[in-house]
């Protein structure tokens, strides 16, 4: 195959993936014209991409002629998610933490400058809508789970400054860390105390405490686990005072 043919094929594959990603943003469905605009493609091109996804079972048309993700794609995604060793191992841990504190709990990993939530469990009652969703991201420097994991990888101020680079750190709230110097000082504190706190730094009115999770190695964290609570209902001090219990449950231990 010529280089030109390979490039054309790659562009076509990229377009199909763009259409697939756009479908995921529309659980109620999306029409062909809307899809074409969203992926900046002519209608016939968008239609061909959708047809390819339909043949694979990754897309279907609902009763209103709008396109949604197909059951085959969802089956594959959920089967993969459920089979991940970290997800399987962390579920009973999250359940124990959720039962103890009656608040939302998370398991997340570090990817670049963000944390990605692999698992999340809400309490049966009193749950509130947070920005975190399974598969979603938040800035690592202003989340408890993110600070725990950054403390493991950014061991000195030079590493912190290299990680920040020339970019401006996001500040979701007025309490968010704003500079490399502040982040370095915070990560030193996290290493000294063995946990990280988010004092309304990612969402107003929400705080959390996070600890490392050693699901696949006894020495290298596979991710981090956090308990997030409404500040008026579960003050940060309450979570900090209970860090030994949080750490024990995160290690899979049973409390007396």
N, C-alpha and C positions, 0 to 999 in steps of 0.2 A: 504494500500500500504506500502511496506517495505521502510526503509530509503534508501536503495540502489536504489530502483525504483524511489523514489522522487528525488534523486540526479541526476539520469540519465535524468529524465524529465526536470529538471531545466537546465542541460547542453544543452539539445536540444533546449529549449526556448531561452537560451542565444545565441546559435549559429544562430538561425533565426533572432534575433535582430541584431547581428553583421552583417549578410548579408544585412539586411534592411538598416543599417547605411552606409554600403559600397556602396549600390546602390545610396544613396543620394549624394555621392561624384562623381558620373559619369553620369551627365546629358545626355551625348552622348551614354551611354550604356556601359556595361561591359560583356565580354564573360565568359563562365563557367570556363575555365582554369584560367583566370585572377582572378576571384572571389575566386576560391579555394585557390590560392596563398595568396590573400589578407587577408583571414580569417583563414589561416593556417589549412585548412581542406582537406580531400580527395575529389576528384571530386564527387563521389556518394553522400557524405554527403552534400556538397554545393548544389548539384542538388536537394536533398530532401528539403532543406531549401527554395530554390527558388520555388519549386513546391508548398510548403505550402503558400508562399506569393502570388503566382499566383492564387491559389484557393480563396484567400481572396480578390483578386483584387488589392493587394498592389504592384504587380510586373507584367510586361508584357514583351514579346519579340518583338523587333521591326523587320522591314523587313530584317535586316541583321543578325537576330538570336541573337542579343545582348539583355541583360536584362536592363530594365529601370524601374523607379518607375511607378506604375500604377495610373490611374486616380482616383480610389477609395481612395487611400492613400492621394493623393493631395487634393481631395475634402474634406476629413475629416480634414486634416491639415489646409486648408484655412478657412473652416467653423469654426473651433475652434478658429483660430487666429482672424477672423473677429468678433466673438461673445464675445471676451474678453472685459469686461467693460472698462479697461484702454485703449485698442486699439480704441474702438469706441469713447471714450471721447477725446482722444488726437489728432485724425485726423484733426479736424478743427483748433486746436491750431497750429499744425505743418504747416498746409496750410497757416495760417495767418503769421507765422514767415518766411516761405519760400518766400511768396509774398513780404514781407517787405524788406528782406535782399538779396534775390536772391542767397542764399547759401543753402547748405545741412543742414537739421535739423534732430535731433534724439530724440527718447524717449527710455530710458534704465532703467534697474533695476539692483540691486546688487545681485550677487550670489557668495558667498565665496570671493575669491580674484579677481574676474572678474566682469565686467559689461556685461550684455546681452542686445542686442538691440532688443526691441520689435517692434519699428516702425522707419521708415526712409523715408524722402521725399527729393527728389532732385529737383532743379529748372528746369524749362522747357528748359533753355539754359545755357551754361557755367558750367554745372556740371562736376566734376572731380571724378576719381575713388579713393575712400577712402578704408581703410581696413575694415570699418564697413559694415556689412550686417545684415539684419533682422535675428535674431537667432544666430548671431555670437557674439564672445567675444573679449574683449580687457582688458589689465591689469587695474584694478580700480585705482591704485595710480597715473597713468600718463594720465588719461582722465578727462575732466571737469565733466562729469556726475558721474564718479566714485568718485571723490573727494567730490562732493556735498553729495553723499550718505554716504561715509565714515565719513564725518564730523558729520553726525547725529548719527552714531553708535559707533564711537571711540571717546569718550568724553575726554579722558585724555591720557597722554603719556604711562601709563601702558597698557591701552587697545590697543594702537597702537603697542607697542612692542609685545604684545601677538598675535596680528593679523599677524604681520610680522614673528614672530617666528624665526626659524633658517634658513629660506630660503633667498636666495639672490633676491632682488627686480629686476625684469626685467627692462632694460633700452633700450627701442626701439630707443631713440635718445640720443645725448650727453646732452640734457637738462632735461632728465627724473630724477625724484626723485630717490635717490640711497639708502637712509638710513631711519631707523625708526625715527631718530631725525628730519631729514628734513621733513618727512611726517607729524609728529606731528605739527611742526611749520606751515606747509601749511594748515593743517586742522583747526588750531586755526584761521588763517587768513580767511579761508572760512567762518567760523561761524561768525566772526566779520563783514565781508562785505556782507554776504548773497548770495554770488555767488562764483563760481569757474572758474578759467581760465586755459586753456591749451595752453601754449606758445610754440608750436612746440615740445611738450613733448612726443606725441604719434606717430606723423608722421612729418617728416621734411617739412617745408613750409606750414603747416596747423595749424591754431590756432582755439580756440573756447571759448565760454563763456557758462556756464551751470547754471541753477537754479533748485530748487526743484519743483516737480509737485505734487499737492495735488488733485489727481483725484478721490480718494475714501474716503478720510478723510480730515477734515479741519486742522488737527494738525500733522498727520504722513504722510510724503511723500510716495506716491506710487512708485515713481521713480524720474528721473530727465530728463530735457529737455535741449538740447544744440543747439546752432547755430555754425556751423563749416565753416570756410572760408579760402581761400587761403591767406596767409600772405601778398602777394604783392597786392591783390585785395581788401581785407577787413582786414585792420590792426587790431590787437588785441585792440588797443586803441579805435578804432571806436566802437567795440562791447562793451567794458567796459563802454564807455561814454553813451551807449544806454541801459544799464542794466535795468533802470526803465521801459522802454518800453518792453523789453524782459520779465521782471517779470510780467508786466500787461497782456501781451498776453498769457503767460503761465498760468495765472489764468483765462483765458477765457474772459478777458475784451476787449472791443473795444476801440481803441485809437481815440482821437478827430481828 
